Amino acid sequence: MAGSSPTDISSAWDAFFHDWVEPVVHFGTPALIVFAVLLILTRVLTGRLVTKDSPGIRSAKTSARWPVGVMYWFGVICLLYAAIEATVIFPLARDVMLGKKPKPPTAPPAPLTAVFSIGMVAAAAVVVWVLYCIVGRPPWRKVYAPGLSERRQSGQRRQRDQRLESPARTKWTLPITAGMALAAGVLIVGIIGLWWRFQWLGDRITPGAYAPLLAALGVVIVGRARGIGMGLVIQGHDKTGGDDEGLGASVRARLYTLASHEPAGIQVTQQTDVSTLPQDALSLIPEGILAKLATLFVSLFTPATPWRADVAEQPDGSIVVSILRNGVAADAVVIRASTLWLPDRSASNAGTASTADDTSPAASGSPAGSGPPGPGTAPDWTVELRTAAAAFILLTLARRYYHLRAGLSGAQDWRSVAMQVIATDPACRLSADDRRALLANAVAEDDGNFAAQLAFLSTCYRNTGNQRENRLFAEKLSKLLEIVPNEEGMWPLRLRLRCNLLAAKLNEAAWFERRDDRPCSNSPKIAKDANEPIYKEAAEVRDALRVAAEQAGYLVVFWQDPENRKAFPELWDDMDVAVTIYAEAVRVEWERRFIDPMEPSWKKCEDRGDHNQAKITLLARYERACTLVGCAPISAENQRSQLYTEALHVLEMVTAVRNFRTVARTDPSFAELHDIDKIKKVLCPTSAVGCKPETVKVLAPCATKEALADKYASPLGSAPDIVERFKSLTGDSCPAEFLALPVFTKHREAIKERGIHNAAALRQKAATLASELNITYDVVAQWLKVADLYIWLRTVPPACREADDAAKRDTITTALVFLLMKANLDSLPALRQELREELSNGLGQFRARLIDCARPWAVVVPGEQDIRCWQENPTADQTHGKPTRRSRFRFFL
């Protein structure tokens, strides 16, 4: 038993130090020094081993990054073993085995050390070959999206697709990797077998050859593995050249939204579809000298961040971005507002803002963002330029990493991507014209940017209220869908294209008037009278609905695949409910127009657990309202007012966004809600031969059964109530009182000061207004014409029905006068002349003209019966129901 006295403890420590600590320090210190020198050499040579254009890892998945990480640490082990072999094994072998000690050598050669060295060298050689010849360069193959197979393609389309090839990992990657591992094993075993035959492979001087060879291979492995990585460090500089962590953080956040988010946007691509930039790959250079030195020291022993982006704001407002890869300049650019074709104007002329892409059918921006500082000053494009800086960095990386390029929808120019992102950003503050111009420039800069092409088409045609333009929109979408490759990175874009084409074809069918005499597609009369207008329209509607049904089938089949929902969770969350409603809308539109049933090309969805928390976007709610309106005429009579009321209830939330409110005014799906007579006809139908209303199933798609079903105890029961409610939701407010009409705007307050508050008082005191207000007699004469028109309309329907409520009658009359003034009928003689001309055509053109004029306004166009009352008594000239003589006066100079 060892003693416990101080002398014994000191002796024990001396023995431990002599037997353990001193040898470790003697042999370990040189090994660590050599190891550190090799790591520094690796860092210095990384820029030579990986050029600025070398391809990087072609997948962001862990399964792809993990092997490269293993190779990196294997290279580190090679460097450490080479250091040990050079500083420990070789000196021992030289001293002991060469007999330089006083005694003759007693230790045999070290065969295990030689075997291990040979194996490490062989494995390192294989790893080097894999890093240079396999990683980043997989075989080529065709990639097709599941659920979107083109089963009925033409021969030319099929041949074109067969020639379409895209770089991506194939099913042969795993066998190739396994074969390489087997080859490495065979090589190692073969070399070791040679060692047993040739003893000189394990001779006394061979460690001196293995160490440098293994060190060289280790340097190549570590340098290559760290050089092709995804690490990116961003440093911002202010206008004085100092560090600006806020600028760096802003660009990093923008780059994160561009390259790390799932695809977003149902109708157009918001941001980009890139989602494969690892979040942990983005970092900032810390502030402070000590923090930077510590970071530099740690980077010597950990997987590096080979990319560095320096972003500097200049005094003139521009941004300079320079990008280094492993210390070598990869690219640089100066970004100005003129580079991105941003409008150069004062804030007072800045465009109006609008709402976000998928919160409205218009696919435009909202009033957020970096607005100009104030009137009369140059616009502040700080946010837009930082977005462009992030786009430049992303495109620089995408040229080296396939998995980033796959989500750019074919874009190759950073300016095109920047302009597309700015124009489709939910925070865009540009006007519709400026966004359209920006997208046009994006397409001009890079016509391969299919996302910009889709956004440009959507901006140009989506808000159209013209049937011809809507049809042109559908044609352009169809052509774009044909040229967009069916590749991995294009799947979200193709889904949006199909969704837009589906909506355009539904609108195309809705533009045609829905008739009561619904034909059957297999009716022999259609073939016999195919040239008659009604049957030509029926054929066009049928073709449009079949194309819409085909697109709905593709979308439904795609999202029924669990793998697709897992691949694009956010896009599916946004699109799933909308697609379900679109598919139902196709069926409703068909049943409303044709007797024969439509056989869908997809299976009806069943309740799934992943639908319980489905997000209901405003677009889905908008389409829900359109479908409910379409359901009403073909539903049971006691359900129609309920369906109209439910549709208006859904619109109440949707039209809180101005773009939805604007689009709803010209949407053909809501055309009947502008017309009292059409709603009356639906609510109180007259029996027609072979055209009895059918009872359809209550619209309850599986994804929205609980989320969208709204039941009401007191539905709107009359056509005027329904139309008035719709107009109040979608139209801008009309003047509420007589003097609020536009013709009185400049002199309204002066007129009120003279005790004139209504049309009757204006007629009485008109003679003195010209001199008192210093205006011409023509202006007063125009006022009197409007007053006569107002007084006359107040005594005829629909205003006269509100006799018990004078305020309501005044509001209705003012709105009607306002509407007639918009139709250039601002006097009673002009209205009478128009009514006389309409006697021959049944008032159809006149009411259609009024309905078109009333679309932007919250005013209800009177029904045909009310306007006939205008025709029957066009000469009545009454005030509050009592005949009077029109006030006439002459003006004398």
Backbone hydrogen bonds, N-H to C=O, Kabsch-Sander energy under -0.5 kcal/mol:
donor,donor_aa,acceptor,acceptor_aa,energy
9,I,5,S,-2.6
10,S,6,P,-2.4
11,S,7,T,-2.2
12,A,8,D,-2.6
13,W,9,I,-2.5
14,D,10,S,-2.3
15,A,11,S,-2.3
16,F,12,A,-2.5
17,F,13,W,-2.9
18,H,14,D,-2.4
19,D,15,A,-2.6
20,W,16,F,-2.5
21,V,16,F,-1.3
22,E,17,F,-3.3
24,V,20,W,-2.0
25,V,21,V,-2.9
26,H,22,E,-2.7
27,F,23,P,-3.0
28,G,24,V,-3.5
29,T,25,V,-1.5
31,A,27,F,-1.2
32,L,28,G,-2.8
33,I,29,T,-2.3
34,V,30,P,-2.7
35,F,31,A,-2.6
36,A,32,L,-2.6
37,V,33,I,-2.3
38,L,34,V,-2.4
39,L,35,F,-2.1
40,I,36,A,-2.4
41,L,37,V,-2.5
42,T,38,L,-2.4
43,R,39,L,-2.2
44,V,40,I,-2.3
45,L,41,L,-2.3
46,T,42,T,-0.9
48,R,45,L,-1.0
49,L,45,L,-2.3
50,V,46,T,-2.4
51,T,49,L,-0.5
54,S,51,T,-1.3
56,G,400,R,-3.6
57,I,228,I,-1.0
64,A,61,K,-1.1
65,R,61,K,-2.1
66,W,62,T,-2.8
68,V,64,A,-0.7
69,G,65,R,-2.1
70,V,66,W,-2.4
71,M,67,P,-2.4
72,Y,68,V,-2.3
73,W,69,G,-2.2
74,F,70,V,-2.2
75,G,71,M,-2.3
76,V,72,Y,-2.0
77,I,73,W,-2.2
78,C,74,F,-2.2
79,L,75,G,-2.3
80,L,76,V,-2.5
81,Y,77,I,-2.9
82,A,78,C,-2.5
83,A,79,L,-2.2
84,I,80,L,-2.2
85,E,81,Y,-3.0
86,A,82,A,-2.2
87,T,83,A,-2.1
88,V,84,I,-2.4
89,I,84,I,-1.6
90,F,85,E,-2.6
92,L,88,V,-2.0
93,A,89,I,-2.8
94,R,90,F,-2.6
95,D,91,P,-2.9
96,V,92,L,-3.1
97,M,92,L,-0.6
97,M,93,A,-1.4
98,L,94,R,-0.9
99,G,96,V,-0.6
100,K,95,D,-2.0
101,K,95,D,-0.6
114,A,110,A,-1.7
115,V,111,P,-2.7
116,F,112,L,-2.5
117,S,113,T,-2.4
118,I,114,A,-2.7
119,G,115,V,-2.6
120,M,116,F,-2.6
121,V,117,S,-2.5
122,A,118,I,-2.5
123,A,119,G,-2.7
124,A,120,M,-2.7
125,A,121,V,-2.2
126,V,122,A,-1.8
127,V,123,A,-2.4
128,V,124,A,-2.5
129,W,125,A,-1.9
130,V,126,V,-2.4
131,L,127,V,-2.7
132,Y,128,V,-1.8
133,C,129,W,-2.5
134,I,130,V,-2.1
135,V,130,V,-2.5
137,R,134,I,-2.3
141,R,166,S,-1.3
148,L,145,A,-1.6
151,R,149,S,-1.4
153,Q,150,E,-0.7
158,R,154,S,-2.5
159,Q,155,G,-2.2
160,R,156,Q,-2.2
161,D,157,R,-2.4
162,Q,158,R,-2.1
163,R,159,Q,-1.4
164,L,160,R,-0.6
164,L,161,D,-0.7
165,E,163,R,-0.6
166,S,141,R,-1.8
168,A,139,P,-0.8
173,T,170,T,-1.5
176,I,172,W,-2.3
177,T,173,T,-2.4
178,A,174,L,-2.6
179,G,175,P,-2.5
180,M,176,I,-2.3
181,A,177,T,-2.2
182,L,178,A,-2.4
183,A,179,G,-2.7
184,A,180,M,-2.4
185,G,181,A,-2.3
186,V,182,L,-2.6
187,L,183,A,-2.6
188,I,184,A,-2.7
189,V,185,G,-2.7
190,G,186,V,-2.7
191,I,187,L,-2.5
192,I,188,I,-2.4
193,G,189,V,-2.4
194,L,190,G,-2.0
195,W,191,I,-1.9
196,W,192,I,-1.9
197,R,193,G,-1.2
198,F,194,L,-4.0
199,Q,197,R,-0.7
201,L,198,F,-1.8
202,G,199,Q,-1.6
203,D,200,W,-1.3
206,T,203,D,-0.6
208,G,205,I,-1.0
209,A,206,T,-1.7
210,Y,206,T,-2.6
211,A,207,P,-2.2
213,L,209,A,-1.6
214,L,210,Y,-3.0
215,A,211,A,-2.5
216,A,212,P,-2.6
217,L,213,L,-2.3
218,G,214,L,-2.6
219,V,215,A,-2.5
220,V,216,A,-2.1
221,I,217,L,-2.6
222,V,218,G,-2.9
223,G,219,V,-2.5
224,R,220,V,-2.6
225,A,221,I,-2.8
226,R,222,V,-2.4
227,G,223,G,-1.6
228,I,224,R,-1.6
229,G,226,R,-0.6
232,L,281,A,-3.2
233,V,307,W,-2.3
234,I,283,S,-2.5
235,Q,309,A,-2.7
237,H,311,V,-2.7
238,D,242,G,-2.5
241,G,238,D,-1.6
244,D,236,G,-2.8
248,G,244,D,-1.9
249,A,245,E,-2.6
250,S,246,G,-2.2
251,V,247,L,-2.4
252,R,248,G,-2.3
253,A,249,A,-2.5
254,R,250,S,-2.2
255,L,251,V,-2.6
256,Y,252,R,-2.3
257,T,253,A,-2.0
258,L,254,R,-1.7
259,A,255,L,-2.2
260,S,256,Y,-2.1
261,H,274,V,-0.5
264,A,270,Q,-0.6
270,Q,264,A,-2.0
270,Q,268,V,-0.8
273,D,407,G,-1.5
274,V,258,L,-0.5
277,L,259,A,-2.5
281,A,278,P,-1.4
282,L,279,Q,-1.2
283,S,232,L,-2.0
283,S,281,A,-0.5
285,I,234,I,-1.5
292,K,288,G,-1.8
293,L,289,I,-2.5
294,A,290,L,-2.6
295,T,291,A,-2.2
296,L,292,K,-2.4
297,F,293,L,-2.3
298,V,294,A,-2.4
299,S,295,T,-2.0
300,L,296,L,-0.6
300,L,297,F,-1.1
301,F,298,V,-1.5
302,T,298,V,-0.6
307,W,231,G,-2.1
308,R,324,L,-2.4
309,A,233,V,-2.6
310,D,322,S,-2.8
311,V,235,Q,-2.7
311,V,309,A,-0.6
312,A,310,D,-0.5
312,A,320,V,-2.6
313,E,237,H,-2.0
314,Q,318,S,-3.0
317,G,314,Q,-2.1
319,I,335,I,-2.2
320,V,312,A,-3.1
321,V,319,I,-0.5
321,V,333,V,-2.6
322,S,310,D,-2.1
323,I,331,D,-3.1
324,L,308,R,-3.0
325,R,328,V,-3.2
326,N,306,P,-3.4
326,N,324,L,-0.5
328,V,325,R,-1.5
330,A,323,I,-3.2
331,D,323,I,-1.5
333,V,321,V,-2.3
335,I,319,I,-3.4
335,I,333,V,-0.5
336,R,334,V,-0.6
340,L,336,R,-1.0
340,L,337,A,-0.5
341,W,338,S,-1.0
342,L,337,A,-2.4
345,R,343,P,-0.9
347,A,374,G,-0.7
347,A,377,T,-0.9
349,N,346,S,-1.4
350,A,347,A,-1.4
354,S,428,C,-0.6
359,T,356,A,-0.9
360,S,357,D,-1.0
363,A,357,D,-0.8
363,A,360,S,-1.0
366,S,426,P,-1.3
371,G,369,G,-1.4
377,T,374,G,-1.6
381,W,379,P,-0.8
385,L,381,W,-2.8
386,R,382,T,-2.1
387,T,383,V,-2.1
388,A,384,E,-2.2
389,A,385,L,-2.1
390,A,386,R,-2.2
391,A,387,T,-2.2
392,F,388,A,-2.6
393,I,389,A,-2.2
394,L,390,A,-2.5
395,L,391,A,-2.7
396,T,392,F,-2.0
397,L,393,I,-2.2
398,A,394,L,-2.7
399,R,395,L,-1.4
400,R,397,L,-1.9
401,Y,397,L,-1.4
402,Y,400,R,-0.5
404,L,401,Y,-1.1
405,R,401,Y,-1.7
406,A,402,Y,-2.1
407,G,404,L,-1.1
408,L,405,R,-1.6
411,A,408,L,-1.8
417,V,413,D,-1.8
418,A,414,W,-2.8
419,M,415,R,-2.6
420,Q,416,S,-2.3
421,V,417,V,-2.7
422,I,418,A,-2.5
423,A,419,M,-2.3
424,T,420,Q,-1.7
425,D,421,V,-0.9
428,C,425,D,-2.2
435,R,431,S,-2.6
436,R,432,A,-2.3
437,A,433,D,-2.4
438,L,434,D,-2.5
439,L,435,R,-2.5
440,A,436,R,-2.2
441,N,437,A,-2.2
442,A,438,L,-1.9
443,V,439,L,-2.3
444,A,440,A,-2.2
445,E,441,N,-2.5
446,D,442,A,-1.6
449,N,446,D,-1.7
450,F,409,S,-2.1
450,F,448,G,-1.5
451,A,409,S,-0.5
453,Q,449,N,-1.6
454,L,450,F,-2.4
455,A,451,A,-2.2
456,F,452,A,-2.4
457,L,453,Q,-2.3
458,S,454,L,-2.6
459,T,455,A,-2.4
460,C,456,F,-2.0
461,Y,457,L,-2.5
462,R,458,S,-1.9
464,T,461,Y,-1.6
470,N,466,N,-2.1
471,R,467,Q,-2.3
472,L,468,R,-2.3
473,F,469,E,-2.5
474,A,470,N,-2.1
475,E,471,R,-2.1
476,K,472,L,-2.4
477,L,473,F,-2.3
478,S,474,A,-2.3
479,K,475,E,-2.2
480,L,476,K,-2.4
481,L,477,L,-2.4
482,E,478,S,-1.5
483,I,479,K,-1.3
484,V,480,L,-1.4
487,E,485,P,-1.5
490,M,487,E,-0.8
491,W,487,E,-0.5
491,W,488,E,-1.0
494,R,490,M,-2.7
495,L,491,W,-2.2
496,R,492,P,-2.1
497,L,493,L,-2.5
498,R,494,R,-2.3
499,C,495,L,-2.3
500,N,496,R,-2.8
501,L,497,L,-2.7
502,L,498,R,-2.5
503,A,499,C,-2.1
504,A,500,N,-2.6
505,K,501,L,-2.4
506,L,502,L,-2.0
507,N,503,A,-2.4
508,E,504,A,-2.4
509,A,505,K,-2.2
510,A,506,L,-2.2
511,W,507,N,-1.5
512,F,508,E,-0.6
512,F,509,A,-0.8
515,R,513,E,-0.7
518,R,516,D,-2.0
523,S,520,C,-1.8
526,I,523,S,-1.0
527,A,523,S,-0.9
528,K,524,P,-1.8
529,D,525,K,-2.9
530,A,527,A,-0.7
532,E,529,D,-1.5
535,Y,532,E,-0.5
536,K,532,E,-2.3
537,E,533,P,-2.7
538,A,534,I,-1.7
539,A,535,Y,-2.1
540,E,536,K,-2.1
541,V,537,E,-2.9
542,R,538,A,-2.5
543,D,539,A,-2.3
544,A,540,E,-2.4
545,L,541,V,-2.6
546,R,542,R,-2.1
547,V,543,D,-2.2
548,A,544,A,-2.3
549,A,545,L,-2.7
550,E,546,R,-2.2
551,Q,547,V,-2.3
552,A,548,A,-2.6
553,G,549,A,-2.3
554,Y,550,E,-2.0
555,L,551,Q,-2.3
556,V,552,A,-2.9
557,V,553,G,-2.6
558,F,554,Y,-2.4
559,W,555,L,-2.3
560,Q,556,V,-1.2
561,D,557,V,-0.6
561,D,558,F,-1.1
564,N,561,D,-0.6
565,R,561,D,-1.7
566,K,562,P,-2.0
567,A,563,E,-1.8
568,F,564,N,-2.0
572,W,568,F,-2.5
573,D,569,P,-2.2
574,D,570,E,-1.9
575,M,571,L,-2.6
576,D,572,W,-2.7
578,A,574,D,-0.5
579,V,575,M,-2.9
580,T,576,D,-2.1
581,I,577,V,-2.2
582,Y,578,A,-2.7
583,A,579,V,-2.6
584,E,580,T,-1.8
585,A,581,I,-2.5
586,V,582,Y,-1.9
587,R,583,A,-1.5
588,V,584,E,-2.4
589,E,585,A,-2.7
590,W,586,V,-2.1
591,E,587,R,-2.5
592,R,588,V,-1.9
593,R,589,E,-0.9
593,R,590,W,-0.8
594,F,590,W,-2.9
595,I,519,P,-1.2
599,E,597,P,-0.5
611,H,608,R,-1.6
612,N,609,G,-1.3
614,A,611,H,-1.8
617,T,615,K,-0.8
619,L,358,D,-0.8
621,R,617,T,-2.0
622,Y,618,L,-2.6
623,E,619,L,-2.5
624,R,620,A,-1.9
625,A,621,R,-2.2
626,C,622,Y,-2.0
627,T,623,E,-2.3
628,L,624,R,-2.3
629,V,625,A,-2.1
630,G,626,C,-1.8
631,C,627,T,-1.9
632,A,628,L,-1.5
634,I,631,C,-0.9
635,S,632,A,-1.5
639,Q,636,A,-2.2
640,R,636,A,-0.7
640,R,637,E,-0.7
643,L,639,Q,-2.3
644,Y,640,R,-2.5
645,T,641,S,-2.3
646,E,642,Q,-2.3
647,A,643,L,-2.4
648,L,644,Y,-2.3
649,H,645,T,-2.1
650,V,646,E,-2.0
651,L,647,A,-2.3
652,E,648,L,-1.5
653,M,649,H,-0.7
653,M,650,V,-0.8
654,V,650,V,-1.7
655,T,651,L,-3.2
656,A,653,M,-1.2
657,V,654,V,-1.9
658,R,656,A,-0.5
660,F,657,V,-0.5
661,R,657,V,-1.9
662,T,658,R,-2.5
663,V,659,N,-2.6
664,A,660,F,-2.4
665,R,661,R,-0.7
665,R,662,T,-0.7
666,T,662,T,-0.6
666,T,663,V,-1.0
667,D,663,V,-1.0
670,F,667,D,-1.6
671,A,668,P,-1.2
673,L,670,F,-1.1
674,H,671,A,-1.4
675,D,672,E,-1.1
676,I,674,H,-0.6
679,I,675,D,-1.7
680,K,676,I,-2.7
681,K,677,D,-2.1
682,V,678,K,-1.6
683,L,679,I,-2.8
684,C,680,K,-2.7
691,C,688,A,-1.8
696,V,694,E,-0.7
700,A,698,V,-0.6
704,T,701,P,-1.4
705,K,701,P,-0.8
708,L,704,T,-2.5
709,A,704,T,-0.5
710,D,708,L,-0.6
722,I,718,S,-2.0
723,V,719,A,-2.8
724,E,720,P,-2.6
725,R,721,D,-2.2
726,F,722,I,-2.3
727,K,723,V,-2.9
728,S,724,E,-2.1
729,L,725,R,-1.4
730,T,726,F,-2.0
731,G,727,K,-2.6
732,D,856,P,-2.9
740,A,737,E,-1.6
741,L,738,F,-1.6
744,F,741,L,-2.0
745,T,742,P,-1.4
747,H,744,F,-0.6
748,R,744,F,-0.7
748,R,745,T,-0.9
751,I,747,H,-2.4
752,K,748,R,-2.3
753,E,749,E,-2.0
754,R,750,A,-0.7
754,R,751,I,-1.0
755,G,752,K,-2.1
756,I,751,I,-1.5
757,H,755,G,-0.6
762,L,758,N,-1.7
763,R,759,A,-2.1
764,Q,760,A,-1.7
765,K,761,A,-1.9
766,A,763,R,-0.5
768,T,765,K,-0.8
769,L,765,K,-0.5
769,L,766,A,-0.9
770,A,766,A,-0.7
772,E,768,T,-2.0
773,L,769,L,-2.7
774,N,770,A,-0.6
775,I,770,A,-1.9
780,V,776,T,-1.3
781,A,777,Y,-2.6
782,Q,778,D,-2.2
783,W,779,V,-2.1
784,L,780,V,-2.4
785,K,781,A,-2.0
786,V,782,Q,-2.0
787,A,783,W,-2.5
788,D,784,L,-2.8
789,L,785,K,-2.3
790,Y,786,V,-2.5
791,I,787,A,-2.7
792,W,788,D,-2.3
793,L,789,L,-2.4
794,R,790,Y,-1.7
795,T,792,W,-1.4
796,V,793,L,-1.1
799,A,796,V,-0.8
800,C,796,V,-1.3
801,R,798,P,-1.0
802,E,799,A,-1.7
803,A,800,C,-0.9
805,D,802,E,-1.7
806,A,804,D,-0.5
809,R,805,D,-2.2
810,D,806,A,-2.5
811,T,807,A,-2.2
812,I,808,K,-2.4
813,T,809,R,-2.5
814,T,810,D,-2.6
815,A,811,T,-2.2
816,L,812,I,-2.3
817,V,813,T,-2.6
818,F,814,T,-2.5
819,L,815,A,-2.3
820,L,816,L,-2.6
821,M,817,V,-2.3
822,K,818,F,-1.7
823,A,819,L,-1.4
824,N,821,M,-1.5
825,L,820,L,-3.3
831,L,827,S,-1.9
832,R,828,L,-2.6
833,Q,829,P,-2.4
834,E,830,A,-2.0
835,L,831,L,-2.4
836,R,832,R,-2.4
837,E,833,Q,-1.9
838,E,834,E,-1.3
839,L,836,R,-0.9
840,S,837,E,-0.6
841,N,838,E,-0.7
842,G,838,E,-0.6
843,L,838,E,-1.2
844,G,841,N,-1.0
847,R,843,L,-2.5
848,A,844,G,-2.2
849,R,845,Q,-2.2
850,L,846,F,-2.2
851,I,847,R,-2.8
852,D,848,A,-2.2
853,C,849,R,-2.0
854,A,850,L,-1.8
855,R,851,I,-0.7
855,R,852,D,-0.7
857,W,854,A,-1.6
858,A,732,D,-2.9
859,V,857,W,-1.8
867,I,863,G,-2.1
868,R,864,E,-2.0
869,C,865,Q,-1.3
870,W,866,D,-1.1
871,Q,867,I,-1.7
872,E,868,R,-2.7
873,N,869,C,-1.4
876,A,873,N,-0.9
879,T,882,K,-2.6
882,K,879,T,-1.4
884,T,877,D,-2.2
892,F,890,R,-0.5
